[in-house]
Amino acid sequence: MLPAKLVIGVLTEEKGLLPGVAGALVDRFGPADMVSCWMPFSDTSYYEAEMGGPLFRRVFSFSRLVGQEGLADIKGRTNALEDAFSINARRRVNIDPGLLLNARFLLATAKDHAHRVCIGKGIFADLTLVYRAGAFRPLPWTFPDYTEPLMIDFLTDVRRRYDALLHHTFKE
């Protein structure tokens, strides 16, 4: 089974938290090799009662490839990080880890749904995007912010880097 590219989205109202969150992510998962621009998060008000608004997302891609079987543990570590940045049991960041492979992009979530598969420890894998006919394609349940051109473009760039790394690593 091929290793995957670790991609982590950080959602917050407080952009000033990002350096601390990014540092903590690097401490846990190694250096980031790509960072997206800030992207507005306006397709749902789901998090606003807890986190305020307006909300923005920034996405990190990490240099080290990870085993696909480790996604539940990674989600556990990012949930603990969310708790560490919380104040009075109110999250100030939502951290969404995912795995990018040439054929797909998966997100980890603690929320069960018909299209999600339990991968252990109360965590589910959400098939968010598939790569088909030369591009990432959303599915009927894909979160709206993952269908936005900025997100698709960023993930496509991550995929190019991942593909180049695979060809370099496994060329022999």
C-alpha positions in Angstrom: 0.0 0.0 0.0 1.4 3.3 -1.0 2.0 6.0 1.6 -0.1 9.2 1.4 0.4 12.9 1.4 -0.8 14.4 4.7 -2.9 17.5 4.2 -4.4 19.4 7.1 -6.9 22.2 7.0 -7.1 24.8 9.8 -10.4 26.6 10.2 -10.5 29.7 12.5 -11.9 33.1 13.0 -8.7 34.2 14.7 -6.0 34.3 12.0 -3.4 35.3 14.7 -3.6 31.8 16.1 -2.2 30.3 12.9 1.6 30.6 13.7 1.1 28.7 17.0 -1.1 26.1 15.4 1.2 25.7 12.4 4.2 25.3 14.8 2.3 22.6 16.7 1.4 20.8 13.5 5.1 20.9 12.4 6.2 19.6 15.8 3.8 16.6 15.4 4.0 15.9 11.7 7.2 17.3 10.4 7.8 20.2 8.0 5.1 21.6 5.7 6.1 21.8 2.1 3.0 23.8 0.9 0.6 26.2 2.5 -2.5 27.6 0.9 -3.7 31.1 0.9 -6.5 32.0 3.3 -9.8 30.8 1.9 -13.2 32.1 3.1 -15.4 29.6 4.8 -18.9 30.8 4.1 -20.9 27.9 2.7 -22.3 27.0 6.2 -22.7 28.6 9.6 -22.3 25.2 11.3 -19.2 26.3 13.3 -20.1 30.0 14.0 -22.0 29.5 17.2 -18.9 27.9 18.7 -16.1 29.7 16.9 -17.5 33.0 15.8 -17.2 34.4 12.3 -16.4 35.1 9.7 -14.3 31.9 9.4 -11.3 31.2 7.2 -9.4 28.1 6.2 -5.7 27.6 5.5 -4.4 24.2 4.3 -1.0 22.7 4.9 0.7 19.8 3.0 3.5 18.0 4.8 6.8 16.8 3.4 6.8 13.3 5.0 4.5 10.7 3.5 2.4 8.8 6.0 0.8 5.4 6.1 -2.8 5.3 5.1 -3.6 3.2 8.2 -2.6 6.0 10.5 -5.4 8.4 9.7 -7.4 7.7 12.8 -4.4 8.3 15.0 -3.6 11.5 13.2 -7.2 12.7 13.7 -6.8 11.9 17.4 -3.7 14.1 17.6 -5.4 17.0 15.8 -8.4 16.7 18.1 -6.0 17.0 21.1 -4.5 20.1 19.4 -7.9 21.6 19.0 -8.5 21.1 22.7 -5.1 22.7 23.5 -6.2 25.9 21.7 -9.7 25.9 23.2 -10.7 28.4 25.9 -13.5 27.6 28.3 -14.4 24.5 26.2 -14.9 26.6 23.1 -12.8 25.6 20.1 -11.0 28.4 18.4 -9.6 26.2 15.7 -11.0 23.2 13.8 -8.3 21.0 12.4 -9.2 18.6 9.6 -6.5 16.1 8.5 -6.8 14.2 5.3 -4.8 11.9 3.0 -4.1 12.7 -0.6 -3.3 9.9 -3.0 -3.2 10.1 -6.8 -6.8 8.7 -7.1 -8.5 10.4 -4.1 -8.6 12.8 -1.2 -10.0 11.5 2.1 -10.8 13.6 5.2 -11.0 12.2 8.7 -14.0 13.0 10.8 -15.6 11.9 14.1 -19.1 12.3 12.6 -20.7 9.1 11.2 -22.8 9.3 8.0 -23.9 6.8 5.3 -21.0 7.4 3.0 -18.3 7.3 5.7 -16.3 4.3 6.8 -15.2 3.7 10.4 -11.4 3.4 10.5 -11.1 2.9 14.3 -11.1 4.9 17.5 -14.4 6.6 16.6 -13.0 8.1 13.5 -14.5 7.8 10.0 -12.9 8.3 6.5 -14.8 10.6 4.2 -14.1 10.1 0.5 -14.1 13.8 -0.3 -12.8 14.0 -3.9 -11.8 11.6 -6.6 -9.3 12.2 -9.3 -10.8 11.3 -12.6 -10.3 12.6 -16.2 -7.3 14.7 -15.2 -8.9 16.6 -12.3 -10.2 16.3 -8.8 -14.0 15.8 -8.9 -16.4 16.3 -6.0 -19.0 13.7 -5.0 -22.6 14.4 -4.0 -21.6 14.7 -0.3 -18.4 16.7 -0.7 -18.2 19.6 1.7 -18.9 22.8 -0.4 -15.6 24.4 0.6 -13.7 21.5 -0.9 -15.4 22.1 -4.3 -14.1 25.7 -4.5 -11.6 26.5 -7.3 -8.9 27.7 -4.8 -9.1 24.5 -2.8 -9.1 22.3 -6.0 -6.2 24.2 -7.4 -4.2 23.8 -4.1 -4.9 20.1 -3.9 -4.0 19.6 -7.5 -0.6 21.3 -6.8 -0.2 19.0 -3.8 -1.0 16.0 -6.0 1.7 17.1 -8.5 4.3 17.2 -5.7 3.1 13.9 -4.3 3.3 12.3 -7.8 6.8 13.6 -8.3 7.9 12.4 -4.9 6.5 8.9 -5.6 8.3 8.7 -9.0 11.5 9.8 -7.3 11.1 7.5 -4.3 9.9 4.4 -6.2 11.7 4.8 -9.5 13.9 1.7 -9.0 
